[in-house]
Amino acid sequence: MEKAYKLEFTKEENESLYVTSCGLSKTGPNHHFGPAIKPHHMIHYILSGKGIFRLKGKEYKLTEGAGFLITPDELAYYEADEEDPWTYVWVGFGGSLAGSIVEQLSLSPDQPIFRNSESDKIYSIVHDMMEHNTFSVADILERNGQLHLFLSVVAGSLISSKGESESANNYVQKAISFIRANYYNPIKITDVADYVCVNRSYLYTLFEKALGVSPQQYLSSYRISKACDLLKVTDLPIESIAISSGYNDPLVFTKAFRMNKGMSPSSYRKAHKKDALPGGKEHLKQLEKYLEGKTTN
């Protein structure tokens, strides 16, 4: 027997991430679902009690504070305990981003279990979804907004199934992506560490191990490489190139450039600019005229 309050919503074609269902269930002893499949991703979170979850030939004994993922078209089974049946909330979700987000959470059919201590927050989020249960634009936006919060809370204390080396590599890759997207801003390594949710010293260790350089060295080298590109193909003043490469102080930029390239930015420009494009300066002038024409048309 089950006492449940649940809502089902139609597919939202234009949404990259949206709620397909949500609910709260207080089950009786041995109440079960399946074996059956779900058409969307679905996350259950246990508020109290215990039970079992079976997926891909594995059985998991779960208690309060645990959650489990069901992915589309995977045969799943779950059953409440006979003596202490569980109460849980669930959220189903779909959209073009659903699969990649689940992957980023390190959840999968091979590792569908997580634990999270923020049961009050999770319950509150799902309750809010159920309160906004119409198909008005306001309720749809509120529901889907709460879905993002729900997934962020799940991610906050997720137990990753990835090995240590794979997780470390993931931190480095995310840090590199952040640097490449923000090198022209006055970012510091603490900003990078905050973005990937590790402390600065640990990020330093990861970079040294993976790349043989520190995060600061990587950031500086990347900025200088972008400055080199601008020196080769533009006539911008050195000060403008410095700012465009993430250096607010031209003197600091020049010093960093000398350390990296063994010459000043001006000397580098003289040595490399004529070879930057086929036809040298004449080709560059033609390109600039073409671009001027495109902007004025």
PANU-87849 format. One record per residue: residue in one letter; z, y, x of N, C-alpha, C in turn. Coordinates in pm, whole numbers, plus 50000, padded with zeros to 5 digits. Atoms other than C-alpha are relative to their C-alpha. Layout:
<rs>
A  Z  Y  X  Z  Y  X  Z  Y  X
...
</rs>
This chain:
<rs>
M  50000  49880  50085  50000  50000  50000  50000  50125  50088
E  50012  49878  49921  49923  50352  50120  50009  50122  49908
K  49998  49870  50066  50011  50702  50007  49925  50096  50091
A  50084  49919  49912  49737  50923  50142  49945  50121  49928
Y  50069  49882  50047  49601  51270  50097  49886  50023  50098
K  50113  49990  49908  49252  51289  50242  49887  50082  49940
L  50113  49918  50040  48948  51511  50229  49877  49958  50078
E  50128  50031  49937  48584  51434  50304  49908  50121  49981
F  50088  49884  50006  48328  51703  50383  49857  49958  50033
T  50140  50034  49977  47950  51701  50389  49958  50040  50141
K  50054  49971  49868  47745  51710  50706  49951  50143  50007
E  50041  49862  49982  47688  52060  50840  49891  50004  50106
E  50117  50016  49912  47340  52058  50990  49997  50100  50115
N  50014  49895  49899  47368  52383  51181  50121  50016  50090
E  49879  49987  49920  47710  52328  51335  50000  49901  50116
S  49993  50088  49883  47757  52188  51685  50128  49918  50002
L  49874  50074  50009  48113  52077  51603  50065  50036  49867
Y  49946  49971  50133  48255  52041  51254  50086  49885  49950
V  49910  50098  50059  48518  51858  51051  49925  49919  49895
T  50060  50087  50103  48392  51559  50852  50104  49946  49904
S  49892  50049  50086  48728  51444  50716  50133  50032  50066
C  49865  49984  49946  49100  51492  50759  50098  49948  49897
G  49904  50051  50097  49413  51357  50604  50134  49964  50060
L  49864  50044  49967  49772  51242  50607  50025  49871  49924
S  49978  50129  50064  49873  50882  50536  50139  49947  50034
K  49872  50070  49984  50213  50721  50481  49976  49858  49948
T  50041  50135  50037  50142  50349  50482  50118  49909  49968
G  49902  50104  50025  50328  50048  50353  49992  49893  50108
P  50001  50108  49901  50409  49736  50558  49867  49926  50001
N  50123  50077  49977  50101  49564  50703  49873  50060  49938
H  50121  49937  50053  49861  49811  50542  49898  50011  50113
H  50098  50002  49892  49535  49788  50733  49865  50055  49955
F  50140  49960  50020  49179  49913  50767  49913  49912  50087
G  50097  50074  49922  48885  49700  50877  50025  49851  50005
P  50093  49941  49904  48742  49550  51072  49881  50067  49931
A  50109  49922  50058  48485  49819  50984  49961  50111  50097
I  50046  49892  49914  48293  50108  51134  50012  50134  49928
K  50000  49864  50052  48309  50484  51087  49871  50069  50045
P  50126  49935  49962  48001  50708  51089  50017  50117  50096
H  49973  49885  49914  48170  50987  51288  50112  49968  50097
H  49882  50011  49915  48419  51032  51568  50123  50027  49914
M  49877  49981  50075  48773  51006  51436  50121  49978  50091
I  49877  50011  49923  49111  51064  51597  50118  49989  49906
H  49876  50019  50074  49434  50929  51444  50117  50033  50092
Y  49880  49969  49923  49774  51053  51557  50122  49956  49920
I  49886  50060  50068  50099  50873  51473  50119  50096  50002
L  49885  49911  50013  50378  51098  51344  50132  49923  50005
S  49880  50084  49999  50631  50817  51294  49959  49854  49977
G  50027  50142  50022  50654  50438  51280  49914  49941  50110
K  50081  50068  49899  50431  50193  51462  49900  49906  49933
G  50102  50090  50049  50137  49958  51428  49912  49954  50113
I  50092  50048  49899  49845  49800  51610  49861  50057  49975
F  50138  49953  50006  49492  49913  51685  49914  49905  50084
R  50088  50091  49929  49207  49680  51784  49860  50060  50011
L  50135  49949  49975  48878  49782  51940  49943  49927  50121
K  50072  50069  49892  48626  49595  52156  50080  49884  50060
G  49930  50118  49956  48840  49284  52175  50138  50025  50059
K  49868  49969  49947  49155  49466  52288  50093  50043  49887
E  49900  49960  50099  49476  49516  52090  50103  50091  50066
Y  49905  49903  49948  49704  49815  52140  50117  50013  49902
K  49881  49979  50082  50061  49835  52010  50043  50145  50017
L  49982  49855  49994  50123  50198  51922  50124  50044  49922
T  49881  49945  50063  50428  50403  51831  49985  50151  49983
E  49998  49856  50021  50518  50760  51740  49957  50076  50126
G  50049  49920  49888  50339  51015  51960  49873  49948  50062
A  50126  50055  49948  50039  50793  52029  49885  50035  49907
G  50120  49975  50080  49686  50851  51911  49891  49906  50043
F  50112  50085  49962  49364  50657  51908  49869  50056  49946
L  50135  49952  50033  48993  50734  51897  49916  49887  49944
I  50103  50090  50050  48733  50561  51685  49867  50072  50015
T  50131  49939  49980  48375  50631  51790  49900  49944  49898
P  50097  50045  50102  48071  50604  51561  49944  49861  50031
D  50065  50131  49994  47943  50254  51493  50072  49898  50087
E  49917  50100  49931  48227  50076  51680  50089  49932  49897
L  49919  50077  50094  48400  49799  51487  50148  50014  50035
A  49859  49972  49973  48767  49900  51459  50090  49938  49893
Y  49899  50054  50093  49082  49759  51299  50135  50060  50037
Y  49863  49956  49973  49428  49907  51261  50090  49962  49884
E  49907  50055  50097  49737  49785  51082  50141  50052  50026
A  49863  49951  49991  50083  49923  51009  50098  49886  50028
D  49897  50100  49971  50392  49743  51134  50067  49952  49871
E  49936  50056  50119  50570  49515  50887  50135  50063  49972
E  49865  49948  50018  50916  49660  50945  50008  50152  50010
D  49997  49855  49979  50841  50015  51055  49858  50056  49990
P  50140  49957  50016  50503  50114  50908  49981  50147  50037
W  50022  49865  49947  50347  50425  51049  49955  50101  49894
T  50056  49885  50070  50271  50766  50909  49914  50073  50101
Y  50088  49936  49903  49975  50936  51069  49911  50105  49933
V  50105  49907  50043  49728  51221  51041  49872  49959  50070
W  50126  50028  49933  49361  51194  51122  49903  50114  49977
V  50109  49902  50009  49062  51415  51183  49871  49931  50040
G  50134  50047  49966  48700  51306  51169  49913  50120  50033
F  50083  49886  49962  48440  51525  51335  49863  49953  50049
G  50136  50029  49958  48069  51537  51411  49936  50123  50059
G  50072  49889  49940  47803  51764  51554  49943  49962  50135
S  50069  50031  49875  47584  51778  51863  50092  50000  50121
L  49907  49993  49887  47883  51856  52088  50110  49895  49994
A  49887  50092  50019  48116  51586  51955  50010  49898  50112
G  49997  50103  49897  48016  51317  52202  50040  50052  50136
S  49969  49945  49868  48032  51539  52510  50145  50046  50009
I  49861  49958  49998  48371  51680  52411  50092  49880  50015
V  49920  50123  49986  48514  51330  52366  49994  49950  50144
E  50015  50044  49861  48374  51244  52709  50085  50086  50093
Q  49918  49912  49919  48544  51549  52860  50149  49971  49985
L  49861  50038  50022  48870  51432  52707  50034  49868  50069
S  49984  50130  49933  48820  51105  52901  50040  49891  49901
L  49980  50105  50099  48843  50908  52577  49867  49927  49979
S  50119  50081  50019  48600  50625  52509  50040  49870  49931
P  49965  50130  50058  48580  50284  52337  50076  49911  50098
D  49928  50080  49900  48705  50136  52665  50140  50056  50027
Q  49868  49938  49984  48998  50381  52680  50024  50094  49882
P  49991  49918  50123  49067  50501  52323  50139  50057  49972
I  49861  49967  50031  49443  50564  52352  50046  50122  50078
F  49935  49889  49931  49636  50880  52437  50139  50019  49943
R  49868  49963  50049  49988  51014  52400  50013  50151  50004
N  49981  49856  50007  50095  51362  52301  50134  50027  49932
S  49865  49973  50052  50441  51507  52239  50005  50112  49897
E  49999  49882  50088  50333  51802  52020  49967  49960  49856
S  50028  50051  50135  50354  51624  51685  50007  50110  49894
D  49988  49892  50099  50469  51934  51495  49874  50086  49998
K  50120  49917  49992  50171  52133  51618  49879  49927  49942
I  50113  50079  50051  49924  51854  51543  50007  49990  49848
Y  49985  50008  50145  50064  51809  51192  49963  50134  49935
S  50027  49868  50055  50047  52185  51132  49851  50030  49996
I  50144  49975  49993  49682  52201  51241  49927  49922  49890
V  50067  50082  50101  49576  51913  51017  50035  50048  49860
H  49958  49947  50129  49778  52055  50728  49919  50125  49965
D  50079  49879  50024  49595  52385  50769  49857  49965  49962
M  50135  50045  50037  49261  52202  50759  49996  49960  49852
M  49998  50048  50137  49361  52039  50431  50022  50113  49901
E  49980  49884  50087  49470  52374  50288  49869  50074  49976
H  50128  49930  50011  49123  52516  50352  49893  49896  49965
N  50075  50117  50041  48940  52255  50149  49878  50029  49913
T  50119  49969  50079  48657  52441  49976  49880  50012  50093
F  50121  49984  49920  48299  52492  50090  49960  50146  50013
S  50026  49859  49975  48330  52868  50112  49983  50021  50150
V  50022  49970  49859  48220  53025  50440  50132  50017  50073
A  49869  49975  49938  48577  53136  50509  50073  49869  50030
D  49929  50126  49980  48722  52787  50464  49930  49912  50104
I  50072  50079  49900  48449  52620  50668  50030  50051  50141
L  49969  49942  49869  48508  52860  50957  50144  49971  50041
E  49860  50029  49970  48884  52812  50933  50019  49854  50039
R  49989  50144  49973  48853  52432  50924  49946  49966  50139
N  50061  50032  49872  48620  52416  51219  50073  50067  50116
G  49916  49937  49899  48835  52662  51409  50124  49917  50030
Q  49884  50086  49981  49136  52438  51353  49963  49872  50074
L  50045  50117  49925  48931  52146  51484  50003  50027  50149
H  49995  49965  49858  48893  52324  51816  50145  50001  50050
L  49859  50000  49961  49270  52380  51824  50055  49858  50010
F  49955  50140  50000  49334  52015  51737  49956  49930  50129
L  50050  50065  49879  49114  51895  52024  50062  50058  50126
S  49935  49940  49883  49271  52143  52265  50141  49948  50019
V  49865  50056  49991  49619  52012  52183  49994  49855  50050
V  50018  50137  49952  49499  51654  52230  49971  50000  50151
A  50036  49993  49858  49349  51754  52566  50117  50041  50087
G  49893  49942  49922  49666  51931  52675  50087  49900  50074
S  49915  50098  49934  49866  51620  52755  49938  49861  49997
L  50072  50126  50009  49601  51354  52750  50021  49915  50123
I  49993  50094  49889  49647  51045  52962  49859  49955  50030
S  50138  50032  49964  49316  51011  53143  49987  49858  50049
S  50028  50136  49955  49165  50671  53197  49923  49999  50131
K  50079  49996  49879  48967  50790  53496  50089  49974  50122
G  49929  50021  49876  49066  50685  53845  50030  50132  50068
E  49958  49878  49931  49226  50935  54080  49883  50069  50068
S  50111  49940  49928  48912  50989  54289  49899  50063  49904
E  50094  49946  50098  48692  51041  53980  50055  50128  49938
S  49939  49881  50056  48939  51290  53833  49996  50115  50100
A  50003  49898  49895  48958  51475  54166  49861  50060  50011
N  50138  49953  49992  48579  51496  54182  49966  50088  49880
N  50024  49920  50119  48574  51631  53827  50058  50141  50015
Y  49940  49869  49974  48811  51914  53928  49911  50083  50093
V  50083  49929  49903  48590  52003  54224  49871  50048  49934
Q  50124  49962  50065  48273  52002  54013  50019  50116  49903
K  49972  49891  50094  48430  52225  53748  50028  50130  50075
A  49972  49882  49918  48556  52462  54019  49871  50059  50055
I  50129  49954  49947  48210  52481  54175  49919  50069  49890
S  50074  49939  50112  48053  52552  53835  50056  50137  49967
F  49937  49871  50030  48305  52831  53776  49964  50103  50106
I  50035  49908  49891  48238  52985  54117  49856  50047  49987
R  50142  49964  50008  47861  52977  54070  49970  50090  49880
A  50020  49918  50119  47891  53136  53727  50066  50136  50011
N  49921  49876  49993  48131  53410  53840  50009  50061  50139
Y  49989  49953  49861  48068  53474  54212  49987  50151  50011
Y  50025  49856  49993  47953  53832  54141  50118  50082  49945
N  49877  49934  50044  48288  53913  53978  50105  49992  50110
P  49896  50002  49895  48596  53992  54190  50102  49889  49978
I  49909  50112  50025  48743  53645  54131  50073  49960  50127
K  49922  50055  49890  49011  53493  54348  50015  49850  49980
I  49986  50145  50010  49086  53129  54421  50105  49963  49895
T  49902  50028  50106  49386  53150  54189  49933  49998  49863
D  50075  50002  50126  49140  53228  53908  49926  49868  49983
V  50070  50129  50004  48940  52918  53996  50098  49888  49968
A  49898  50104  50022  49255  52703  54009  50051  50004  49857
D  49954  49987  50139  49373  52841  53675  49897  49945  49903
Y  50107  50047  50089  49035  52761  53519  49999  49848  49990
V  50004  50147  50001  49048  52394  53620  50138  49938  49978
C  49864  50045  50036  49423  52374  53541  50069  49920  50110
V  49924  50057  49890  49554  52282  53886  50056  50116  50082
N  49950  49892  49916  49759  52477  54139  49910  50020  50122
R  50092  49963  49892  49593  52648  54434  50006  49903  50117
S  49987  50090  49885  49730  52415  54703  49931  49866  49973
Y  50065  50127  50033  49606  52106  54518  49848  50017  50001
L  50144  49973  49998  49261  52263  54472  49951  50005  50145
Y  50035  49994  49858  49256  52332  54847  49985  49859  50057
T  50005  50138  49953  49332  51966  54918  49876  49928  49950
L  50117  50066  50059  49058  51849  54680  49871  50045  50067
F  50120  49949  49936  48795  52076  54838  49986  49950  50142
E  50003  50047  49862  48888  51979  55193  49958  49853  50005
K  50031  50143  50001  48864  51612  55103  49857  49974  49956
A  50133  50026  50056  48541  51634  54901  49888  50068  50079
L  50107  49921  49940  48347  51905  55090  50024  50037  50146
G  49970  49964  49862  48525  51960  55420  50021  50148  50021
V  49973  49856  49993  48582  52329  55342  50104  50036  49895
S  49903  49953  50098  48845  52526  55157  49927  50066  49883
P  50064  49928  50112  48776  52681  54814  49957  50141  50039
Q  50035  49864  49957  48780  53027  54978  49875  50000  50086
Q  50120  50009  49916  48524  52919  55237  49877  49973  49915
Y  50113  50030  50087  48302  52776  54964  49958  50126  49923
L  50028  49878  50075  48329  53096  54757  49930  50103  50089
S  50060  49901  49908  48250  53317  55058  49858  49960  50037
S  50134  50047  49961  47954  53102  55165  49901  50015  49886
Y  50090  49989  50115  47811  53102  54815  49963  50146  49976
R  50029  49857  50018  47844  53480  54786  49901  50049  50106
I  50089  49957  49894  47676  53530  55122  49858  49946  49977
S  50133  50056  50026  47390  53296  55023  49927  50081  49893
K  50061  49916  50103  47330  53508  54713  49963  50137  50056
A  50032  49873  49935  47343  53823  54924  49873  49986  50084
C  50120  50024  49920  47081  53673  55155  49875  50002  49913
D  50115  49998  50092  46849  53618  54860  49961  50142  49964
L  50028  49861  50037  46883  53983  54760  49946  50080  50118
L  50049  49930  49881  46830  54105  55116  49854  49966  50027
K  50137  50045  49975  46508  53906  55138  49899  50063  49904
V  50101  49967  50101  46343  54016  54815  50020  50135  49932
T  49982  49869  50063  46481  54360  54725  50021  50107  50107
D  49969  49884  49915  46523  54708  54875  50132  50064  49959
L  49871  49946  50044  46867  54752  54720  50084  50042  50120
P  49909  49961  49893  47120  54941  54931  50101  49889  50029
I  49903  50101  49959  47368  54725  55122  50122  50004  49909
E  49882  49987  50087  47650  54862  54906  49975  49930  49866
S  50032  50064  50129  47473  54746  54587  49994  49848  50014
I  50005  50144  49977  47410  54403  54735  50140  49944  50015
A  49861  50042  49985  47776  54381  54832  50066  49982  49864
I  49939  50005  50134  47889  54458  54476  49938  49887  49918
S  50069  50104  50075  47627  54224  54329  50039  49860  50046
S  49958  50129  49945  47765  53946  54549  50150  49977  49990
G  49857  50020  50021  48128  53992  54451  50091  50074  50095
Y  49918  49923  49905  48244  54235  54723  50005  50145  49956
N  49986  49860  50039  48380  54569  54606  49999  50095  50119
D  49993  49919  49878  48418  54692  54965  49884  49961  50092
P  50114  50032  49914  48093  54712  55168  50041  49960  50141
L  49955  50035  49866  48290  54693  55494  50049  49856  50006
V  49954  50139  50007  48456  54369  55389  49879  49907  49989
F  50122  50079  50014  48114  54239  55287  49928  49985  50134
T  50069  50004  49871  47959  54330  55621  50073  49910  50099
K  49922  50084  49911  48242  54164  55811  49983  49852  49965
A  50017  50138  50045  48214  53846  55600  49858  49951  50031
F  50139  50037  49973  47836  53848  55642  49981  49968  50149
R  50010  50024  49855  47863  53876  56022  50062  49867  50038
M  49931  50125  49968  48109  53588  56034  49917  49880  49957
N  50077  50111  50053  47878  53370  55827  49863  49986  50066
K  50138  50004  49952  47536  53463  55967  49982  50045  50145
G  50010  49958  49860  47613  53604  56311  49924  50129  50021
M  50070  49871  49992  47443  53935  56234  50037  50084  49879
S  49971  49912  50111  47476  54235  56006  49902  49978  49886
P  50096  50011  50112  47316  54247  55660  49868  50070  50029
S  50123  49926  49969  47067  54508  55785  49911  49923  50096
S  50078  50079  49904  46963  54291  56079  49939  49878  49932
Y  50051  50117  50072  46925  53992  55850  49879  50038  49916
R  50113  49953  50083  46700  54194  55617  49875  50020  50085
K  50115  49974  49914  46475  54302  55905  49938  49870  50049
A  50050  50125  49944  46448  53947  56035  49937  49909  49896
H  50042  50098  50101  46382  53773  55703  49918  50056  49885
K  50062  49949  50121  46244  54008  55442  49849  49984  50000
K  50147  50008  49997  45881  54001  55560  49948  49861  49967
D  50042  50137  50028  45874  53624  55515  50050  49949  49866
A  49936  50046  50124  46050  53613  55179  49899  49955  49897
L  50100  50034  50101  45735  53604  54966  49862  49995  50064
P  50137  50002  49949  45370  53518  55030  49941  50140  49992
G  50057  49865  50001  45193  53839  55135  50098  50107  50041
G  49901  49904  49952  45515  54008  55253  50024  50115  49906
K  49965  49884  50080  45585  54362  55135  49892  50033  49897
E  50108  49969  50093  45243  54402  54974  50012  49916  49873
H  49982  50086  50116  45308  54105  54749  50121  50047  49917
L  49880  49952  50070  45653  54243  54666  49968  50124  49918
K  50036  49880  50073  45504  54579  54568  49920  49965  49874
Q  50077  50043  50116  45254  54406  54339  50089  49940  49892
L  49908  50060  50093  45535  54207  54182  50083  50107  49928
E  49920  49892  50061  45742  54523  54125  49916  50078  49898
K  50088  49930  50095  45443  54696  53960  49981  49919  49874
Y  50017  50088  50116  45392  54396  53736  50123  50005  49910
L  49876  49998  50078  45757  54395  53631  50019  50134  49930
E  49990  49868  50063  45747  54771  53565  49913  50005  49875
G  50091  50003  50114  45450  54717  53337  50055  49920  49886
K  49944  50084  50105  45631  54440  53148  50113  50071  49929
T  49885  49933  50063  45937  54659  53087  49958  50120  49918
T  50042  49881  50073  45738  54959  52969  49914  49965  49879
N  50085  50040  50113  45510  54763  52732  50083  49963  49881
</rs>
